[in-house]
Amino acid sequence: MSAKKKGLQSVVFLNPPRLASWASIVGPKEGEGPWGNSFDVKTSDYLLGEQTWEKAESKLLQETITLAMSKTGLGVDAAEVLLAGDLMNQIISASFAARTINIPFLGLYGACSTMAEALIVGAMLVDGGFYQRVIAATSSHHYSAERQFRFPVEQGVQRSPSAQWTATASGAVVLEAGGTGPKITAVTVGKIVDMGQSDANNMGAAMAPAAADTIKMHFADMEILPDHYDLIITGDLGSIGAALLKQLFVRDGLVPLPNYSDCGMLLYDEKQDVHAGASGCGCSAAMLCGPLLAKMQRGELNKLLFVGTGALLSPTTSLQGESIPCIAHAAAIENL
Amino acid sequence: MSAKKKGLQSVVFLNPPRLASWASIVGPKEGEGPWGNSFDVKTSDYLLGEQTWEKAESKLLQETITLAMSKTGLGVDAAEVLLAGDLMNQIISASFAARTINIPFLGLYGACSTMAEALIVGAMLVDGGFYQRVIAATSSHHYSAERQFRFPVEQGVQRSPSAQWTATASGAVVLEAGGTGPKITAVTVGKIVDMGQSDANNMGAAMAPAAADTIKMHFADMEILPDHYDLIITGDLGSIGAALLKQLFVRDGLVPLPNYSDCGMLLYDEKQDVHAGASGCGCSAAMLCGPLLAKMQRGELNKLLFVGTGALLSPTTSLQGESIPCIAHAAAIENL
C-alpha cells in the first residue's frame, strides 16, 4: 500500500493542504435564503449582464475564481492550475471560465460532487509536491441546468414534489502548501452506487446510498467514530435523500449517529417553495465557501466532513431507461 | 516552486510511474485502417450487442479497461482508482463503465485530450504516493458522438471537407509505481488557447495553436531541444491541423523541427474517405495503447511525447456564436 493510502478508499495527507482563501457568489433566490448574507456576492441579475444562461453561468464561475484569488492578495495567474467542472454538457462553464482565467486547466466531471472531487484532486496535487497553489471550483445555474436536464424554466412545467431546485451558485477554493488555516487532512474517493432508482426527478433518493457508502467507508478506513466530526455535510441530497441517509446511518451501524446536515436542505428556506431542497454543483460549493468555511474560520466548526454527492445520469441515459449511477466523495477539512 | 514543478507549466516525476499494461479496442472502420492489426480487439459490430450507440460506447470503454487490467494478471479491483472521461454529455460512457468496474472513480473531461489528461493526473496520483495502481482510460464512438455533436449518421448529412471522423475506439493504461517498462517522466498541463476559430467542422485548425502552445512550453520548461523525442505525436489535429502545427513549429523557432506525427492522420487510410482524418477521445487513446506503446515495448521508439488535443466546445456554445476554446496536454513517455 502507498504511504498515504489508508484503508480501501481513503488517503491521509502528509502535509495537509491549506484552504488559503475561498469565495462564493450566488444568484438572487439563493441570496434571499437563510444564508444569503454569508456569501461574498449576491447577484441581482440571473444573466450577470450576459445574453444567455450558459454565458451567465460561466461568468459566475469566472468571477468566483477571480474573487477567491484576489483574497490571497495575488493575481489569478499566481495559481498554477485550475481544477474545475460543472453540469453543462462538455463542462462549458468551466472551460470558458478557464479561457479567461488563462492558467493551466484540468477539467473534471462529477456532477454535483464536482466541488468535492476538485478539492480531493487539488489536495493530492499539492500534497504530492507538484504545485504550491491550485484552485478548485465549480458552479451551477438554475436556468442553464433546468433547460438542459429538464425543461426551460420559461415553459412553466410543473415540478415534481421530489424535485430539487438547481442552485444558481458558485464556489472556489485556493489550496496552498503550508501555512495556517483550515486544511484538508484526509479524503475518501467514492465508487459508483446504483440501487436501480431511475426517477430523474428524485435524485436525492438516488444519491443517498452513494453518500452512505462513502461515509461508512471513510469511518472504516480512518478508524474513527462518527462523532469525530463536528459536522458531516452532504452536498445536495435534499429532504428526501437526507432522510434516507439517516436511515442508512442506522442500518450501517453508525453510532453514535453523526452530527449531520445537507447543503441541499440548508440553502433555501421552506417558504421559498423549492420542494425537496437545493441541488447543483454550486449548492455544496457555495455553502462550503460561504457559511461553512466562515464557521471554521471563527472556530465554530473545527472538524468538517464535506461529502459531495453526484448523480451521474444524463437526459439520454434516462430516456434509454437506465437507472442513475451515483457517487459521493468525502474531504475532511480540519482546523489544525 | 514545488520540488517536482519545472518551468511554468511542467512537472518532472521523482519516481516516474510505469505503464504496466494497456489495451485498445476499436470499431470496424478503425480495424480496417492501416494500424488495424495493432489493436487488441477489432469489433465487428458498432453496437457491441447493445441496443443504443451510447450503451455500446460505455461497453467498449468498460471492456478496454477490463482487458488492460487482465494483462496485469490481476482482477480489475486490484486498481485503486479509475480516471476516465469521454465526449458524451455528462461523460456517461465513463460513469456507466465505472458502475460495472466498481472501483473508486474520478471523472475527467478534456474532450479529445482526455487520455493525456488522465495519464497526467494518474501519474501525479501515483508519483505523489497516494496509489500504487491506477487506470487512465477514455473512449469515443462514431455514432454516439456524431448524433450528439452534429447529425445522426443515419441522416446522411454531407460532411464538410475539413471534418474529421470521430473514431470508434477506446484505450486504457494501467499506471503503477515502480517496476520496469515505459514510464511517464514529465508532463505539461495546457492552458486554454482560443484564436477565434468558430467552425465546429474544422476542429483541427482550432486545436493546432493549443498544441503549439503546450509543445513550445514543454521544451522551454524542460530545457530540451525538439529532437529530444523520437516522436512527438498529437491527438487528433488531422491533416489540416497538423499542417498548421508544422507552420507554428517554424514560427515558434522549434529547430531542429521535431519528429512529428498526429494520431488523427494515422488511424485511417486516405482511401477510407474520412476527409481531414480521425478525431475523438478514442483516436489518440487507441493509437497510444495500440501501435505506439507496442513500438516502445519493442524499442523502436524510446522517447515519445504524447500530446492530447481537445476542443472544449459544445453544440450550445457554437449555436451561441462562441469560438472554440482548445487545450493540449503533453505527457513524456520514455523507456528508462
Interface residues (C-beta under 8 A of the other chain):
Chain A: M1 S2 A3 K4 K5 Q9 V11 L14 Q51 T52 E54 K55 E80 V81 G85 L87 M88 N89 Q90 I91 I92 S95 F96 A98 R99 N102 I103 P104 F105 L106 G107 L108 Y109 G110 A111 E117 I120 V121 M124 L125 D127 G128 G129 F130 Y131 Q132 A177 V189 G190 K191 I192 D194 L312 L313 S314 P315 T316 T317 Q320 E322 P325 I327
Chain B: M1 S2 A3 K4 K5 Q9 V11 L14 Q51 T52 E54 K55 E80 V81 G85 L87 M88 N89 Q90 I91 I92 S95 F96 A98 R99 N102 I103 P104 F105 L106 G107 L108 Y109 G110 A111 E117 I120 V121 M124 L125 D127 G128 G129 F130 Y131 Q132 A177 V189 G190 K191 I192 D194 L312 L313 S314 P315 T316 T317 Q320 E322 P325 I327
